């Protein structure tokens, strides 16, 4: 779509489990151990994207039987953004 920018960020890591998928944008949610992360990164990104009237979509696979593992974030932001 020529009225928006699309940014795709992907990795080939272990993927995100289905049980955690609904929690990834929740502040302070983390799967890391104590002292290893605050769980604020993705909620912050989500907030910035929403402030710019954009959207973020996530696709992830953590099951090697279903193909390569990893996660992709697709960010779509409108080009003609009016900030008031």
KOLTI-431057 format. One record per residue (C-alpha): residue number from 1; residue in one letter; x, z, y. Coordinates in Angstrom, 1 decimal. Layout:
// KOLTI-431057
+-----+------+--------+--------+--------+
: pos : code :     px :     pz :     py :
+-----+------+--------+--------+--------+
: NUM :    A :      X :      Z :      Y :
...
+-----+------+--------+--------+--------+
//
This chain:
// KOLTI-431057
+-----+------+--------+--------+--------+
: pos : code :     px :     pz :     py :
+-----+------+--------+--------+--------+
:   1 :    X :    0.0 :    0.0 :    0.0 :
:   2 :    X :    1.5 :   -1.1 :    3.3 :
:   3 :    X :   -0.2 :    1.8 :    5.2 :
:   4 :    X :    1.9 :    4.5 :    3.6 :
:   5 :    X :    5.3 :    5.4 :    2.4 :
:   6 :    X :    5.8 :    6.2 :   -1.3 :
:   7 :    X :    8.8 :    8.3 :   -2.5 :
:   8 :    X :    9.4 :    8.9 :   -6.2 :
:   9 :    X :   11.8 :   11.6 :   -7.4 :
:  10 :    X :   12.5 :   11.8 :  -11.1 :
:  11 :    X :   14.7 :   13.7 :  -13.5 :
:  12 :    X :   15.4 :   13.6 :  -17.2 :
:  13 :    X :   15.3 :   17.4 :  -17.7 :
:  14 :    X :   13.2 :   19.4 :  -20.1 :
:  15 :    X :    9.9 :   18.6 :  -18.4 :
:  16 :    X :    7.1 :   21.0 :  -17.3 :
:  17 :    X :    4.8 :   22.4 :  -19.9 :
:  18 :    X :    1.1 :   21.7 :  -19.6 :
:  19 :    X :    0.4 :   25.4 :  -19.3 :
:  20 :    X :    2.6 :   25.6 :  -16.2 :
:  21 :    X :    1.5 :   22.3 :  -14.6 :
:  22 :    X :   -1.4 :   24.0 :  -12.7 :
:  23 :    X :    0.9 :   26.7 :  -11.4 :
:  24 :    X :    3.8 :   24.7 :  -10.0 :
:  25 :    X :    2.6 :   24.7 :   -6.4 :
:  26 :    X :    1.6 :   28.4 :   -6.4 :
:  27 :    X :    3.8 :   30.6 :   -4.2 :
:  28 :    X :    6.2 :   32.8 :   -6.1 :
:  29 :    X :    5.5 :   31.2 :   -9.5 :
:  30 :    X :    8.8 :   30.6 :  -11.3 :
:  31 :    X :    9.9 :   30.2 :  -14.9 :
:  32 :    X :   13.4 :   31.4 :  -14.0 :
:  33 :    X :   14.6 :   34.9 :  -14.7 :
:  34 :    X :   14.9 :   37.7 :  -12.1 :
:  35 :    X :   17.3 :   36.9 :   -9.2 :
:  36 :    X :   17.4 :   33.2 :  -10.2 :
:  37 :    X :   14.7 :   31.8 :   -7.9 :
:  38 :    X :   11.8 :   32.8 :   -5.6 :
:  39 :    X :    9.2 :   30.2 :   -6.6 :
:  40 :    X :    8.9 :   28.9 :   -3.0 :
:  41 :    X :   10.4 :   25.4 :   -3.2 :
:  42 :    X :    7.5 :   23.4 :   -4.5 :
:  43 :    X :    4.8 :   25.3 :   -2.5 :
:  44 :    X :    6.8 :   24.6 :    0.7 :
:  45 :    X :    7.1 :   20.9 :   -0.2 :
:  46 :    X :    3.3 :   20.8 :   -0.9 :
:  47 :    X :    2.5 :   22.4 :    2.4 :
:  48 :    X :    4.7 :   20.0 :    4.4 :
:  49 :    X :    3.2 :   17.0 :    2.6 :
:  50 :    X :   -0.4 :   18.2 :    3.2 :
:  51 :    X :    0.4 :   18.8 :    6.9 :
:  52 :    X :    1.3 :   15.2 :    7.2 :
:  53 :    X :   -1.9 :   14.2 :    5.5 :
:  54 :    X :   -0.1 :   13.0 :    2.4 :
:  55 :    X :   -0.4 :   13.7 :   -1.3 :
:  56 :    X :    1.9 :   14.6 :   -4.1 :
:  57 :    X :    1.4 :   13.7 :   -7.8 :
:  58 :    X :    3.3 :   15.0 :  -10.8 :
:  59 :    X :    3.9 :   13.5 :  -14.2 :
:  60 :    X :    5.9 :   15.3 :  -16.7 :
:  61 :    X :    6.7 :   15.2 :  -20.4 :
:  62 :    X :    8.3 :   18.1 :  -22.3 :
:  63 :    X :    7.6 :   16.8 :  -25.8 :
:  64 :    X :   10.4 :   14.6 :  -27.2 :
:  65 :    X :    8.0 :   13.2 :  -29.8 :
:  66 :    X :    6.0 :   11.5 :  -26.9 :
:  67 :    X :    9.1 :    9.9 :  -25.4 :
:  68 :    X :   11.8 :   10.8 :  -22.9 :
:  69 :    X :   11.5 :   14.2 :  -21.3 :
:  70 :    X :   11.5 :   14.8 :  -17.6 :
:  71 :    X :    9.4 :   15.0 :  -14.5 :
:  72 :    X :    8.5 :   12.7 :  -11.7 :
:  73 :    X :    7.0 :   13.6 :   -8.3 :
:  74 :    X :    5.3 :   10.8 :   -6.4 :
:  75 :    X :    4.9 :   11.6 :   -2.7 :
:  76 :    X :    2.6 :    9.4 :   -0.5 :
:  77 :    X :    2.6 :    9.8 :    3.3 :
:  78 :    X :    0.6 :    7.7 :    5.7 :
:  79 :    X :    2.7 :    5.5 :    8.1 :
:  80 :    X :    0.3 :    5.8 :   11.1 :
:  81 :    X :    0.4 :    9.6 :   11.3 :
:  82 :    X :   -1.0 :   11.1 :   14.5 :
:  83 :    X :    0.1 :   14.7 :   15.1 :
:  84 :    X :   -2.1 :   16.6 :   17.5 :
+-----+------+--------+--------+--------+
//
